Amino acid sequence: MQNVIYLLLRRMRLPLIVLIAIYAVSVLGLVLIPGMDDQGNPWRMDFFHAIYFVSFLGSTIGFGEIPYPFTDGQRMWTTFIIYAAVISWLYAIGSILTLIQDKAFRRVLAFSAFARKVRRL
């Protein structure tokens, strides 16, 4: 089983790095881009709100602007986040599907299952 996990993590290293990098840059952008509160005062999103927003935006796209309506700069950055997150998720899912179809991975998976059965005997 260790070989299967090792091979899975090795093949998924770049897609996972891309996902983490996209999410990190997205959160950083939301924290740095100034917004306005409901009174018209300058306001910056903290890391908690930025992580929360990017987390649901990257997976569902749809809860709205929190905690205050976004400025044009924040909306433009959110548009970038949407496209970047969708592309990075497609890349990661495509990598998983490619890995599952790979004959070498299937051989390692079959060998691992065979070795487990032998150990149980």
C-alpha positions in Angstrom: 0.0 0.0 0.0 2.9 2.3 0.6 3.9 2.1 -3.1 0.4 3.1 -4.1 0.3 6.1 -1.8 3.9 7.1 -2.8 3.0 6.9 -6.5 -0.2 8.8 -6.0 1.4 11.6 -4.1 4.3 11.7 -6.5 2.0 12.0 -9.6 -0.3 14.5 -7.8 2.6 16.7 -6.5 2.4 19.4 -9.1 -1.5 19.6 -9.3 -1.6 19.9 -5.5 1.1 22.6 -5.5 -0.9 24.5 -8.2 -4.1 24.3 -6.1 -2.4 25.4 -3.0 -0.6 28.3 -4.8 -3.8 29.5 -6.5 -5.7 29.5 -3.1 -2.8 31.2 -1.3 -2.5 34.0 -4.0 -6.2 34.4 -4.0 -6.4 34.8 -0.2 -3.5 37.2 -0.3 -5.1 39.3 -3.0 -8.4 39.6 -1.1 -6.5 40.7 2.0 -4.5 43.3 0.2 -7.2 44.8 -2.0 -9.0 47.6 0.0 -12.8 47.5 0.3 -15.5 49.7 1.8 -17.8 49.0 4.7 -21.5 49.9 4.8 -20.6 53.4 6.1 -18.2 54.1 3.3 -15.1 53.8 5.4 -12.0 51.9 4.0 -12.0 48.3 5.1 -9.6 45.4 4.5 -10.7 41.8 4.6 -8.9 39.8 7.2 -7.4 36.3 6.6 -10.3 34.5 8.1 -12.9 36.1 5.8 -10.6 35.7 2.8 -10.0 32.0 3.4 -13.7 31.5 4.0 -14.6 33.3 0.8 -12.0 31.6 -1.4 -12.9 28.2 0.0 -16.5 28.3 -1.0 -15.8 30.3 -4.1 -13.4 27.7 -5.4 -15.8 24.9 -4.9 -19.4 26.3 -5.4 -19.3 29.9 -6.6 -22.3 31.5 -5.0 -22.8 32.7 -1.4 -22.3 36.3 -2.2 -20.0 39.1 -1.0 -19.1 39.0 2.6 -19.2 40.8 5.0 -19.7 44.0 2.9 -20.4 44.5 -0.8 -17.2 44.4 -2.9 -15.5 47.3 -4.6 -14.7 47.0 -8.3 -11.1 45.9 -7.6 -12.3 43.2 -5.3 -14.8 42.0 -7.9 -12.1 41.9 -10.6 -9.9 39.9 -8.3 -12.8 37.6 -7.5 -13.3 37.0 -11.3 -9.7 36.0 -11.5 -10.1 33.7 -8.5 -13.1 32.0 -10.2 -11.2 31.2 -13.4 -8.0 30.3 -11.7 -9.8 27.9 -9.2 -11.8 26.2 -12.0 -8.8 25.7 -14.2 -6.7 24.4 -11.3 -9.4 22.0 -10.2 -9.8 20.7 -13.7 -6.1 20.2 -13.9 -6.1 18.3 -10.6 -9.1 16.1 -11.5 -7.7 15.5 -15.0 -4.4 14.3 -13.3 -6.3 11.9 -11.1 -8.2 10.5 -14.0 -5.0 10.1 -16.0 -3.3 8.4 -13.1 -6.2 6.0 -12.7 -6.0 5.0 -16.4 -2.2 4.6 -16.2 -1.1 0.9 -16.7 1.8 1.2 -14.3 -0.4 2.6 -11.5 -2.9 -0.2 -12.1 0.0 -2.8 -11.9 1.2 -1.3 -8.6 -2.4 -1.3 -7.3 -2.9 -4.9 -8.3 0.4 -6.0 -6.8 -0.5 -4.2 -3.6 -3.8 -6.0 -3.4 -2.1 -9.3 -4.1 0.5 -8.7 -1.4 -2.2 -7.8 1.1 -4.0 -11.1 0.3 -0.8 -13.1 0.8 -0.2 -11.4 4.1 -3.7 -12.3 5.3 -3.0 -15.9 4.5 
